Amino acid sequence: MNKTEIAAGLPSTPNYQYAQRVGSQLFLAGQVPQATDGSIVAPGEPHAQALQCLANLSKVLAVHGFDALDIRRLVVYVVGEQADLSTAWGAVAEHFGGQVPPATLLGVARLGYPGQVVEIDATVVKG
């Protein structure tokens, strides 16, 4: 982590990098639904967690000099049944105002934190 990421309100996570810029590309870690204090937001709730992941993604982008228009691909990971995937996707569509970048929606068995049901990864390149 760096000081600007912490100042932007991202949770402090030892031994972890949110992103690394290489030229016009930003290599990101998957964004999880953590609040500033590190707690998981809305355990088990795919809509709220997707919105938190996207809020964190927006913060990381801004810290490193990128924005949503630089997102070239999203991967949305969701634990649960088909309805949970649809709910998470609805939050993604809401966040992007219906203009979602190319994306993949995947159902998975589990994610890294107890109560976490959504994680979002992105490929980011300045145009």
Rosetta blueprint (number, residue, H / E / L):
1 M L
2 N L
3 K H
4 T H
5 E H
6 I H
7 A H
8 A L
9 G L
10 L L
11 P L
12 S L
13 T L
14 P L
15 N L
16 Y L
17 Q L
18 Y L
19 A E
20 Q E
21 R E
22 V E
23 G L
24 S L
25 Q E
26 L E
27 F E
28 L E
29 A L
30 G L
31 Q E
32 V L
33 P L
34 Q E
35 A L
36 T L
37 D L
38 G L
39 S L
40 I E
41 V L
42 A L
43 P L
44 G L
45 E L
46 P H
47 H H
48 A H
49 Q H
50 A H
51 L H
52 Q H
53 C H
54 L H
55 A H
56 N H
57 L H
58 S H
59 K H
60 V H
61 L H
62 A H
63 V H
64 H L
65 G L
66 F L
67 D L
68 A H
69 L H
70 D H
71 I E
72 R E
73 R E
74 L E
75 V E
76 V E
77 Y E
78 V E
79 V E
80 G L
81 E L
82 Q H
83 A H
84 D H
85 L H
86 S H
87 T H
88 A H
89 W H
90 G H
91 A H
92 V H
93 A H
94 E H
95 H H
96 F L
97 G L
98 G L
99 Q L
100 V L
101 P L
102 P L
103 A E
104 T E
105 L E
106 L E
107 G E
108 V E
109 A L
110 R L
111 L L
112 G L
113 Y L
114 P L
115 G L
116 Q L
117 V L
118 V E
119 E E
120 I E
121 D E
122 A E
123 T E
124 V E
125 V E
126 K L
127 G L
